[in-house]
Amino acid sequence: MEQGTLRVKTGLAEMLKGGVIMDVTNVEQAKIAAEAGAVAVMALERIPAEIRKHGGVARMTNPGLIKEIMAEVSIPVMAKARIGHFAEAQILESLGVDYIDESEVLTPADDRYHIDKFAFKVPFVCGARNLGEALRRIGEGACMIRTKGEAGSGDIVEAVRHIRAITSGIRTLTLLREDELMTHAKELGAPYDLVCWVAKNGKLPVPNFSAGGIATPADASLVMQLGAEAIFVGSGIFLSEDPPRHARAIVQAATHFKDPEVLLKVSEDIGEPMRGINVASMSPDELLQTRGV
Amino acid sequence: MSSDASRGPHIGVLALQGDFDAHKIILEQLGARVSLVRKPSQLEPLAGLVIPGGESTTLLKLMQYFPDWWPEFQRFKDNGGAFFGTCAGMILLAREVTAPAQKSLGFLDAKVERNAYGRQKESFEEVGQWADGRPLEMVFIRAPRLCEIGPEVEVLASHNDVPVFVRQGKIYAASFHPEINGVSDLHKIFLDALAE
């Protein structure tokens, strides 16, 4: 019997496709998420918008809270470790979380190296802003990529920028001659063998999800029409006026992302979305997406 | 029912959530005509429906949002439509679901325990066996276990003596994921049965 193989690790990400992974900070929210049809929950002490406001150092969530949430819901439970903090990841693996997000939303523990994700049985998801970053993370063992977007902003512009950068980067590689790939690998700062794989197959070798600013059913549809295979919604659910209704609407939007009639129906009467921050008004040192590139 | 002999049967893959693309790719490689199904009205022209791996609770919620799903599934089955469910799909087809108990279609006379093999870190791949003893590669991901099967359910493959691929009439179900191997004899068996 083999556990933690690449096939088993990317396999769970395959099963999450077309779904919504919701950030939750307590058992009550986890129940609301599962009840609405979330495909998984991300257990956190604070949602990203609150992490921004709170300041200080953001660390791995208290394992006691994660355990309570794991006991409450039957869907997969994910948790975040700081970039490069392999000890936090070891604790999360031992706890039995189903996926670890090595996340820029937490304060990075290592400003140079990411976690060696091949060393774990539990699969990892990592954020990326472009194809080079995505392939570096896959080269370190990530089994799922998500756009970074700008977490906690409620502004979709960065997630759009990132999903477009990744998908257009992929399309570009498929048009190149073989003798051009090494130079492009150098320019992307990405492993040559992965660049060749993408050029040949026209997609990432792992599922490609979107995160970082999704606040409405229309936002979900937008990033999925641009090529995201599933979505993470962080602050967008529980900072909205009516979280259960908002959650149900976004779950349906992820399935029926190409069907404007359904999108119209689910977008009515869901109350106010989160207020959000215009990312263009933020100073560069407030951005989370530039951490761990 | 449509079944164009030159192009193989017309199969739907339920695309509410899960690894429906992986099923579609395999079925197309085997010569089937494949449509992704997101609304009950899309079932009508199909000879068979694949319910993919995914999260069974999410699939259930998405079916509740369009209440027509339940009667339409029943009508599709009563009109001779075939089903093949993997993992979450098997959970939805079963008569009874435990850990926790949840609603299901009840087309397969079997009791299924959710996540019975453990969480993701206990997920595994291993070689199991066809009923005639030939080896079969299997990938289990937070997999459900068939704990009871009725007298009309035939065991087609097993792992450590637990049934993992079964058939009852035109209903096929597997607790593992043949679709993520890139090739699958299970899908071929399903298509061959439809051609008969």
Contacts between the chains, C-beta under 8 A, distances in Angstrom:
chain1	res1	chain2	res2	distance
A	1	B	124	5.0
A	1	B	125	7.8
A	1	B	126	4.6
A	2	B	124	6.1
A	2	B	125	5.3
A	2	B	126	6.8
A	3	B	121	6.8
A	3	B	122	6.7
A	3	B	123	6.7
A	3	B	124	4.7
A	4	B	121	7.0
A	5	B	125	5.7
A	7	B	125	6.1
A	7	B	139	5.7
A	7	B	180	6.5
A	7	B	181	7.9
A	8	B	123	4.8
A	8	B	124	6.4
A	8	B	125	5.9
A	8	B	139	6.2
A	8	B	140	8.0
A	8	B	141	6.3
A	11	B	123	7.3
A	11	B	139	5.9
A	11	B	141	4.6
A	11	B	177	6.3
A	11	B	180	5.3
A	12	B	120	5.5
A	12	B	123	7.0
A	12	B	141	5.4
A	12	B	142	6.9
A	14	B	19	4.1
A	14	B	22	6.2
A	14	B	53	7.3
A	14	B	180	6.0
A	15	B	18	5.8
A	15	B	19	5.7
A	15	B	53	4.9
A	15	B	54	5.3
A	15	B	55	6.9
A	15	B	87	7.3
A	15	B	88	7.4
A	15	B	141	6.2
A	15	B	142	7.8
A	16	B	54	7.7
A	16	B	55	7.5
A	17	B	17	7.2
A	17	B	18	6.4
A	17	B	19	6.0
A	17	B	20	7.6
A	17	B	21	7.2
A	17	B	54	7.6
A	18	B	15	6.9
A	18	B	16	6.9
A	18	B	17	4.1
A	18	B	18	6.4
A	18	B	20	7.2
A	18	B	54	7.3
A	19	B	17	4.9
A	19	B	18	7.9
A	19	B	54	7.2
A	19	B	55	6.5
A	19	B	58	5.7
A	34	B	57	6.4
A	35	B	61	7.8
A	36	B	61	6.8
A	37	B	57	7.1
A	37	B	58	4.7
A	37	B	60	7.9
A	37	B	61	3.1
A	37	B	62	6.0
A	37	B	65	8.0
A	38	B	58	7.0
A	39	B	17	6.2
A	39	B	54	7.3
A	39	B	55	4.8
A	39	B	58	4.8
A	40	B	55	7.4
A	74	B	57	6.4
A	74	B	99	7.4
A	74	B	100	5.9
A	74	B	114	6.2
A	74	B	115	6.6
A	75	B	55	5.5
A	75	B	57	6.0
A	75	B	58	7.3
A	76	B	55	7.6
A	76	B	119	8.0
A	76	B	120	6.6
A	76	B	142	6.9
A	93	B	121	6.5
A	96	B	119	4.9
A	96	B	121	6.1
A	97	B	119	8.0
A	97	B	120	7.9
A	98	B	119	5.7
A	98	B	120	3.9
A	98	B	121	7.9
A	98	B	142	7.2
A	99	B	120	6.9
A	121	B	121	4.8
A	122	B	120	6.2
A	122	B	121	5.1
A	123	B	120	6.8
A	248	B	61	7.7
A	248	B	65	7.4
A	251	B	58	7.2
A	251	B	61	6.6
A	251	B	62	7.1
A	252	B	62	7.0
A	252	B	65	5.5
A	254	B	17	7.6
A	255	B	15	7.8
A	255	B	16	5.1
A	255	B	17	6.1
A	255	B	38	6.4
A	255	B	62	5.6
A	256	B	38	6.3
A	259	B	38	7.2
